[in-house]
Structure formats: C-alpha cells, structure tokens
C-alpha cells in the first residue's frame, strides 16, 4: 500500500520555525529543573507537588487557528503548538520534549464484533455525548457472540509518516516512535459497559453473577493477549520518561525498565506503567467491588511495572480492603468526589502518590473565582500534608472565551504551595 504526503513550501518553512521554537523551549533551564522534579517526585523524594493542566479537552479554546492548509502540515502544526502554547500560556510542570513523537499505527477490532455508537454534537459542534447500541442484551446467552479481538500493525504506514516528518523537521527535532494504544484500553469495566450498559452490568451482579465473572475473565485474557502480541511484535515502547503514564500524570522514573530489559532491549509488560480505572462501578458496594471487580484488576496490575489507578471515581470506600493491596501501585487518583481527608490519612508516609484531581468547574464554567479556587486548593494542601502530592487538572471542556484561566490557576497553585505546603 502506498503512502504519500504533500505540503507546500511555505508550510514547510513555517513548520520548521515552529520546530525551532519547540526546541528552544525544550532547552530552557526550567525544563531540566522540571525533569528532575518529576524523577524525584515519582521516586517519592520530591520536595514539592507537581502540577499538570491537561489541555486536550479544551485545546480548541487555546490553540490558534491552523495556518497550514494541507492535512499533513496541519497535523504536524497542531502537535507542536500543543507544546509551545502550553508553555507560553499555561506554564505548568509539563516538560517540553526535544523530539517529535510518532505513534505506532495499530488497528484493533474489539472482540471481533461491531459496536455501534450514535454521537451527538454539542452547541459548539464537539462530538462528546453518544449512545451505544449494546451487543449484549442477555448476558448468559450473548456471551457466545464475543470472539477474540483482532489486531494488526501498519508498519509501512507508520514508517512512511515518520520518514515524512523527519524530512520536514527531523534535523531540528528528532522523530521518536511511541505507542499510545494501551493508555486507556486495558481497564475491563469500561469495556463491560460498552458491551452491555451500566444498568445491565449492575443487574448481572445479582441475576447472573457467574456469567459476569466469565465476561470479566474473557476481557482480561483478551487484553493480555493484545499486550503480549505487541510484545512479540516488538511494538511495546517504554513509558518511563516524558510519557503519559496515568490519568494525566507522567512516567519519569528509573525504577523502570527491569534489568532484563536493560540487558536485552526487549520491552515486556513488567517494564511499563499501567493505567487502570473502574469509574463505571462507582455505584457498586465495596464488597461487590471486591467480589466482581478487584480480582481482575489485581491480576492485570501484577503483570506490569508500576500502576496508576483511578480517574474520576472516588476511591476512599474501596481503599482499605482492596486498592491498598493493588500490586505495584504508585499513584492513586483522588478525584473531586473523593474523601480528601480520608485519603490524606491513608496515604501519609506511604509509597503511593496522592494524585489530586481538583474540581474542573472553577476553570471550565463561567468567570474564574480566584478566591474560591484558592480555598479549594488550600484544602487539598491541608489534607495531603505528609503525602507525596501532585495536582492533575482534567475534564475542563471549555474556557468561556478566557484563555488566561488555566495559566492563572497554575500560578495560584504554585503560590499556595510556596506558602503552605508541608511535605
């Protein structure tokens, strides 16, 4: 299959200027300081919390309109602008990389079935809400519909795109192959809900518990078959540097990879961070979480090097009996719906990082009430005293026309840390 990309000369010149700007930012002394900050933080020896403002959900409000016109040029332009605009307008603790990333093009057909969803546009034209036509209507009967997932890699396409980017900016920013296909795909609960719906999943815990166990068993086996296929194909890529390694967090650590990987160069699951969550079971009692959910998450976690657990779901009710025992757990999400005081006491002096997700509405809804926001952050600094703390701002979907809000929020957090933080 042929792969060809074309851009105009003026676009090439413009992209090269953008690449030079990214490289300039990457070489700033503050980026070396932040890199050390992240390594110390993830090794549980940092002296201050780190701050991440995840821009992906509101980047349309932050990034300028594309100057480029051809699809290939726009793709490169947008990727570079994500880093440069973040540094210029937000200036959180993200580290601007001195390279450009190209991910493996891996095609995945889940369970070898068609899962149809109907999407709807919001008032701004974004496709956020959707409804799924569930494959499973009667779990015991419909389990037989599910096969094994089918996947393949387009090596030619990946390398063609890599070569094209190298031709445009490779002498300025080296091009690195990464793999983002496992970031969000290994948690079983979201797959269960995508197959049968949340209400049916909860009914199944009572009506057909054995069948629900069979479904979770199938999904865990399917997920690890996918991972081991990538391992055998040489597609796994270390995520222990400036890599997304959790729900908004980064993976800087020299605890990974394993010594075996250092000697052989072969990347296995044990060499990687794993991102897990079970937001869909927030309405499930702790004992039922322990019966139906935790054993499968424990099995997955045991096969990876370090684990980030959680997203928006509160974890305090399942911490003591379950999550505190999760193998290789290094970070746990303390969301806006979580009991901060409980988690502060639970994590104080532990080797698990308190990964705080502040309420997104302060930045994402209406005018920015700096005083109320500061009180919200101060509460976290009080509850998390004695913990290893990071702030991860996520799920902000709009800025109401005020691009200054994320940067102002980061500045407030830094000032409060400087005045009030007690490690």
VEXVEX-6252 format. One line per field, with one value per residue (C-alpha): residue number from 0; residue in three letters; chain; x, y, z. Coordinates in steps of 0.25 Angstrom, whole numbers, plus 5000, padded with zeros to 4 digits. Layout:
% residues N
num c(NUM,...);
residu c(ALA,...);
chaine c(A,...);
px c(X,...);
py c(Y,...);
pz c(Z,...);
% end
This chain:
% residues 423
num c(0,1,2,3,4,5,6,7,8,9,10,11,12,13,14,15,16,17,18,19,20,21,22,23,24,25,26,27,28,29,30,31,32,33,34,35,36,37,38,39,40,41,42,43,44,45,46,47,48,49,50,51,52,53,54,55,56,57,58,59,60,61,62,63,64,65,66,67,68,69,70,71,72,73,74,75,76,77,78,79,80,81,82,83,84,85,86,87,88,89,90,91,92,93,94,95,96,97,98,99,100,101,102,103,104,105,106,107,108,109,110,111,112,113,114,115,116,117,118,119,120,121,122,123,124,125,126,127,128,129,130,131,132,133,134,135,136,137,138,139,140,141,142,143,144,145,146,147,148,149,150,151,152,153,154,155,156,157,158,159,160,161,162,163,164,165,166,167,168,169,170,171,172,173,174,175,176,177,178,179,180,181,182,183,184,185,186,187,188,189,190,191,192,193,194,195,196,197,198,199,200,201,202,203,204,205,206,207,208,209,210,211,212,213,214,215,216,217,218,219,220,221,222,223,224,225,226,227,228,229,230,231,232,233,234,235,236,237,238,239,240,241,242,243,244,245,246,247,248,249,250,251,252,253,254,255,256,257,258,259,260,261,262,263,264,265,266,267,268,269,270,271,272,273,274,275,276,277,278,279,280,281,282,283,284,285,286,287,288,289,290,291,292,293,294,295,296,297,298,299,300,301,302,303,304,305,306,307,308,309,310,311,312,313,314,315,316,317,318,319,320,321,322,323,324,325,326,327,328,329,330,331,332,333,334,335,336,337,338,339,340,341,342,343,344,345,346,347,348,349,350,351,352,353,354,355,356,357,358,359,360,361,362,363,364,365,366,367,368,369,370,371,372,373,374,375,376,377,378,379,380,381,382,383,384,385,386,387,388,389,390,391,392,393,394,395,396,397,398,399,400,401,402,403,404,405,406,407,408,409,410,411,412,413,414,415,416,417,418,419,420,421,422);
residu c(UNK,UNK,UNK,UNK,UNK,UNK,UNK,UNK,UNK,UNK,UNK,UNK,UNK,UNK,UNK,UNK,UNK,UNK,UNK,UNK,UNK,UNK,UNK,UNK,UNK,UNK,UNK,UNK,UNK,UNK,UNK,UNK,UNK,UNK,UNK,UNK,UNK,UNK,UNK,UNK,UNK,UNK,UNK,UNK,UNK,UNK,UNK,UNK,UNK,UNK,UNK,UNK,UNK,UNK,UNK,UNK,UNK,UNK,UNK,UNK,UNK,UNK,UNK,UNK,UNK,UNK,UNK,UNK,UNK,UNK,UNK,UNK,UNK,UNK,UNK,UNK,UNK,UNK,UNK,UNK,UNK,UNK,UNK,UNK,UNK,UNK,UNK,UNK,UNK,UNK,UNK,UNK,UNK,UNK,UNK,UNK,UNK,UNK,UNK,UNK,UNK,UNK,UNK,UNK,UNK,UNK,UNK,UNK,UNK,UNK,UNK,UNK,UNK,UNK,UNK,UNK,UNK,UNK,UNK,UNK,UNK,UNK,UNK,UNK,UNK,UNK,UNK,UNK,UNK,UNK,UNK,UNK,UNK,UNK,UNK,UNK,UNK,UNK,UNK,UNK,UNK,UNK,UNK,UNK,UNK,UNK,UNK,UNK,UNK,UNK,UNK,UNK,UNK,UNK,UNK,UNK,UNK,UNK,UNK,UNK,UNK,UNK,UNK,UNK,UNK,UNK,UNK,UNK,UNK,UNK,UNK,UNK,UNK,UNK,UNK,UNK,UNK,UNK,UNK,UNK,UNK,UNK,UNK,UNK,UNK,UNK,UNK,UNK,UNK,UNK,UNK,UNK,UNK,UNK,UNK,UNK,UNK,UNK,UNK,UNK,UNK,UNK,UNK,UNK,UNK,UNK,UNK,UNK,UNK,UNK,UNK,UNK,UNK,UNK,UNK,UNK,UNK,UNK,UNK,UNK,UNK,UNK,UNK,UNK,UNK,UNK,UNK,UNK,UNK,UNK,UNK,UNK,UNK,UNK,UNK,UNK,UNK,UNK,UNK,UNK,UNK,UNK,UNK,UNK,UNK,UNK,UNK,UNK,UNK,UNK,UNK,UNK,UNK,UNK,UNK,UNK,UNK,UNK,UNK,UNK,UNK,UNK,UNK,UNK,UNK,UNK,UNK,UNK,UNK,UNK,UNK,UNK,UNK,UNK,UNK,UNK,UNK,UNK,UNK,UNK,UNK,UNK,UNK,UNK,UNK,UNK,UNK,UNK,UNK,UNK,UNK,UNK,UNK,UNK,UNK,UNK,UNK,UNK,UNK,UNK,UNK,UNK,UNK,UNK,UNK,UNK,UNK,UNK,UNK,UNK,UNK,UNK,UNK,UNK,UNK,UNK,UNK,UNK,UNK,UNK,UNK,UNK,UNK,UNK,UNK,UNK,UNK,UNK,UNK,UNK,UNK,UNK,UNK,UNK,UNK,UNK,UNK,UNK,UNK,UNK,UNK,UNK,UNK,UNK,UNK,UNK,UNK,UNK,UNK,UNK,UNK,UNK,UNK,UNK,UNK,UNK,UNK,UNK,UNK,UNK,UNK,UNK,UNK,UNK,UNK,UNK,UNK,UNK,UNK,UNK,UNK,UNK,UNK,UNK,UNK,UNK,UNK,UNK,UNK,UNK,UNK,UNK,UNK,UNK,UNK,UNK,UNK,UNK,UNK,UNK,UNK,UNK,UNK,UNK,UNK,UNK,UNK,UNK,UNK,UNK,UNK,UNK,UNK,UNK,UNK,UNK,UNK,UNK,UNK,UNK,UNK,UNK,UNK,UNK,UNK,UNK,UNK,UNK,UNK,UNK,UNK,UNK,UNK);
chaine c(A,A,A,A,A,A,A,A,A,A,A,A,A,A,A,A,A,A,A,A,A,A,A,A,A,A,A,A,A,A,A,A,A,A,A,A,A,A,A,A,A,A,A,A,A,A,A,A,A,A,A,A,A,A,A,A,A,A,A,A,A,A,A,A,A,A,A,A,A,A,A,A,A,A,A,A,A,A,A,A,A,A,A,A,A,A,A,A,A,A,A,A,A,A,A,A,A,A,A,A,A,A,A,A,A,A,A,A,A,A,A,A,A,A,A,A,A,A,A,A,A,A,A,A,A,A,A,A,A,A,A,A,A,A,A,A,A,A,A,A,A,A,A,A,A,A,A,A,A,A,A,A,A,A,A,A,A,A,A,A,A,A,A,A,A,A,A,A,A,A,A,A,A,A,A,A,A,A,A,A,A,A,A,A,A,A,A,A,A,A,A,A,A,A,A,A,A,A,A,A,A,A,A,A,A,A,A,A,A,A,A,A,A,A,A,A,A,A,A,A,A,A,A,A,A,A,A,A,A,A,A,A,A,A,A,A,A,A,A,A,A,A,A,A,A,A,A,A,A,A,A,A,A,A,A,A,A,A,A,A,A,A,A,A,A,A,A,A,A,A,A,A,A,A,A,A,A,A,A,A,A,A,A,A,A,A,A,A,A,A,A,A,A,A,A,A,A,A,A,A,A,A,A,A,A,A,A,A,A,A,A,A,A,A,A,A,A,A,A,A,A,A,A,A,A,A,A,A,A,A,A,A,A,A,A,A,A,A,A,A,A,A,A,A,A,A,A,A,A,A,A,A,A,A,A,A,A,A,A,A,A,A,A,A,A,A,A,A,A,A,A,A,A,A,A,A,A,A,A,A,A,A,A,A,A,A,A,A,A,A,A,A,A,A,A,A,A,A,A,A,A,A,A,A,A,A,A,A,A,A,A,A,A,A,A,A,A,A,A,A,A,A,A);
px c(5000,5006,5007,5009,5009,5010,5011,5014,5028,5023,5017,5030,5037,5026,5027,5042,5041,5031,5040,5051,5042,5039,5054,5057,5046,5051,5065,5061,5068,5054,5051,5063,5058,5045,5050,5058,5045,5037,5048,5049,5034,5031,5043,5036,5047,5041,5041,5028,5016,5016,5005,4999,4988,4983,4979,4974,4959,4959,4971,4961,4960,4975,4981,4981,4974,4983,4991,4995,4985,4989,4985,4999,5004,4992,4995,5010,5006,4996,5005,5016,5006,5001,5015,5018,5005,5004,5018,5014,5000,4999,5013,5010,5021,5020,5033,5034,5041,5053,5047,5034,5026,5020,5012,5011,4998,4991,4977,4969,4955,4950,4945,4944,4930,4923,4920,4911,4910,4902,4909,4903,4909,4908,4905,4920,4920,4928,4925,4925,4912,4908,4899,4903,4895,4899,4903,4899,4885,4884,4898,4898,4892,4900,4914,4915,4915,4928,4941,4955,4960,4967,4978,4989,5000,5003,5018,5019,5009,5016,5030,5025,5019,5032,5040,5032,5032,5047,5049,5041,5047,5056,5069,5063,5054,5058,5046,5043,5033,5024,5012,4999,4990,4990,4988,4973,4970,4973,4962,4952,4940,4939,4938,4927,4919,4922,4917,4904,4902,4903,4889,4890,4904,4899,4887,4896,4903,4890,4883,4895,4908,4915,4913,4918,4931,4932,4931,4942,4951,4949,4953,4965,4970,4967,4974,4987,4987,4987,4999,5006,5004,5010,5022,5024,5023,5033,5023,5023,5031,5036,5027,5037,5041,5033,5022,5007,5006,4993,4981,4988,5001,5015,5024,5038,5045,5058,5051,5047,5050,5055,5069,5065,5060,5073,5081,5073,5065,5052,5041,5031,5019,5027,5035,5023,5014,4999,4987,4975,4961,4947,4939,4927,4926,4925,4910,4915,4917,4931,4928,4923,4935,4943,4936,4934,4944,4956,4962,4963,4969,4979,4983,4985,4993,5002,5008,5013,5024,5017,5002,4993,4979,4967,4961,4948,4943,4944,4953,4952,4942,4950,4964,4966,4961,4965,4973,4983,4987,4988,5001,5011,5002,5010,4999,4984,4974,4968,4956,4947,4937,4947,4948,4961,4963,4962,4972,4981,4982,4983,4994,5002,5016,5013,5019,5006,5005,4993,4989,4979,4968,4962,4948,4948,4937,4945,4953,4943,4930,4927,4937,4949,4946,4961,4957,4948,4958,4970,4961,4959,4974,4977,4968,4976,4989,4984,4978,4990,5001,5011,5007,5014,5005,5002,4991,4985,4975,4966,4952,4951,4943,4942,4948,4936,4946,4956,4969,4976,4969,4978,4990,4985,4980,4994,5000,4991,4994,5009,5008,4999,5010,5021,5013,5006,5012,5017,5024);
py c(5000,5013,5025,5039,5053,5066,5080,5094,5100,5112,5101,5094,5107,5111,5097,5098,5111,5104,5093,5102,5109,5096,5092,5106,5103,5089,5094,5104,5102,5101,5088,5082,5086,5080,5067,5066,5070,5059,5048,5052,5052,5039,5033,5039,5048,5061,5074,5080,5075,5075,5082,5077,5085,5075,5083,5073,5075,5090,5092,5097,5109,5110,5107,5118,5114,5106,5114,5102,5097,5083,5071,5066,5080,5083,5070,5074,5088,5085,5075,5085,5096,5087,5088,5103,5109,5101,5106,5121,5121,5111,5108,5096,5085,5078,5077,5081,5070,5072,5062,5059,5047,5037,5026,5012,5011,4999,4995,4988,4981,4979,4964,4963,4969,4983,4992,5003,5017,5029,5042,5056,5070,5080,5095,5097,5086,5076,5061,5058,5051,5038,5026,5011,5000,4989,4976,4968,4968,4955,4952,4937,4936,4946,4943,4933,4945,4950,4946,4949,4963,4965,4974,4977,4988,4996,4997,5003,5014,5017,5018,5026,5036,5036,5038,5049,5057,5054,5061,5073,5075,5063,5071,5080,5071,5056,5047,5037,5025,5023,5015,5021,5009,5004,5017,5015,5001,4991,4994,4984,4991,5002,4990,4983,4995,4998,4984,4983,4996,5001,4997,4983,4981,4984,4975,4964,4964,4959,4952,4944,4946,4934,4940,4954,4947,4940,4953,4960,4947,4948,4963,4961,4950,4957,4970,4962,4954,4968,4973,4960,4961,4975,4970,4959,4969,4978,4989,4992,5005,5009,5020,5023,5037,5049,5039,5039,5029,5031,5039,5052,5048,5046,5034,5039,5028,5020,5009,5004,4997,4984,4979,4968,4979,4987,4975,4970,4982,4974,4982,4974,4978,4978,4989,4998,5007,5003,5012,5006,5011,5006,5018,5010,5003,5015,5011,4997,4994,4992,4977,4975,4983,4973,4961,4965,4975,4975,4961,4964,4978,4971,4961,4972,4980,4969,4968,4982,4990,5002,5005,5018,5015,5023,5035,5042,5031,5033,5022,5024,5013,5003,5007,4999,4986,4986,4997,4998,4983,4986,4981,4991,5003,5016,5027,5027,5037,5046,5052,5063,5053,5046,5048,5056,5055,5040,5038,5048,5040,5027,5031,5039,5034,5023,5020,5023,5037,5045,5049,5060,5064,5077,5081,5085,5095,5106,5108,5102,5109,5124,5134,5130,5132,5132,5133,5121,5113,5117,5112,5099,5097,5100,5089,5079,5084,5083,5069,5064,5069,5058,5051,5051,5060,5064,5073,5068,5077,5069,5069,5084,5085,5100,5113,5122,5131,5133,5127,5133,5124,5111,5119,5128,5115,5109,5122,5121,5107,5110,5122,5114,5102,5112,5118,5106,5093,5083,5071);
pz c(5000,4996,5006,5001,5008,5002,5007,5002,5002,5011,5021,5022,5025,5035,5042,5043,5050,5060,5062,5065,5075,5082,5082,5089,5100,5102,5104,5115,5128,5135,5126,5132,5146,5143,5138,5151,5159,5152,5155,5169,5171,5165,5174,5186,5189,5183,5192,5185,5178,5163,5154,5141,5134,5123,5111,5102,5105,5103,5093,5083,5092,5094,5081,5070,5056,5048,5038,5030,5019,5015,5025,5027,5031,5040,5047,5050,5053,5063,5071,5072,5076,5088,5094,5091,5094,5107,5111,5107,5113,5124,5128,5137,5140,5127,5121,5106,5099,5089,5080,5072,5074,5064,5070,5064,5055,5061,5057,5067,5065,5079,5081,5066,5067,5062,5074,5068,5075,5071,5074,5076,5075,5086,5084,5080,5070,5078,5078,5093,5096,5090,5092,5089,5083,5093,5087,5100,5103,5111,5117,5118,5104,5097,5103,5091,5082,5087,5080,5082,5078,5064,5062,5053,5051,5039,5039,5025,5029,5042,5036,5024,5033,5042,5029,5024,5038,5038,5024,5029,5043,5046,5046,5057,5065,5065,5062,5072,5071,5083,5086,5091,5089,5103,5110,5113,5107,5118,5128,5128,5134,5123,5113,5120,5120,5105,5103,5111,5118,5132,5137,5131,5137,5151,5150,5145,5158,5164,5153,5147,5155,5148,5134,5139,5144,5131,5124,5132,5131,5116,5115,5124,5116,5103,5108,5112,5098,5092,5101,5098,5083,5084,5092,5082,5070,5077,5078,5093,5096,5109,5116,5127,5123,5118,5115,5118,5129,5136,5136,5133,5140,5135,5136,5139,5147,5146,5154,5140,5132,5138,5138,5128,5118,5120,5116,5105,5100,5099,5106,5113,5122,5134,5128,5127,5135,5134,5135,5141,5146,5149,5148,5143,5157,5165,5169,5174,5188,5193,5196,5182,5176,5184,5178,5163,5160,5169,5166,5151,5153,5163,5152,5142,5151,5156,5141,5140,5146,5152,5153,5153,5158,5156,5149,5153,5163,5178,5183,5199,5201,5194,5198,5211,5207,5193,5186,5197,5193,5178,5173,5168,5171,5171,5169,5172,5167,5178,5170,5173,5178,5187,5203,5203,5218,5218,5206,5213,5225,5217,5208,5218,5219,5209,5195,5188,5182,5185,5171,5173,5162,5166,5162,5148,5149,5155,5142,5132,5136,5136,5141,5149,5164,5169,5183,5183,5175,5185,5196,5189,5186,5201,5206,5198,5203,5217,5215,5207,5217,5219,5206,5192,5184,5170,5164,5151,5145,5136,5129,5127,5114,5111,5116,5112,5104,5115,5111,5123,5133,5132,5134,5145,5152,5151,5157,5169,5172,5171,5181,5191,5190,5193,5205,5211,5206,5217,5211);
% end
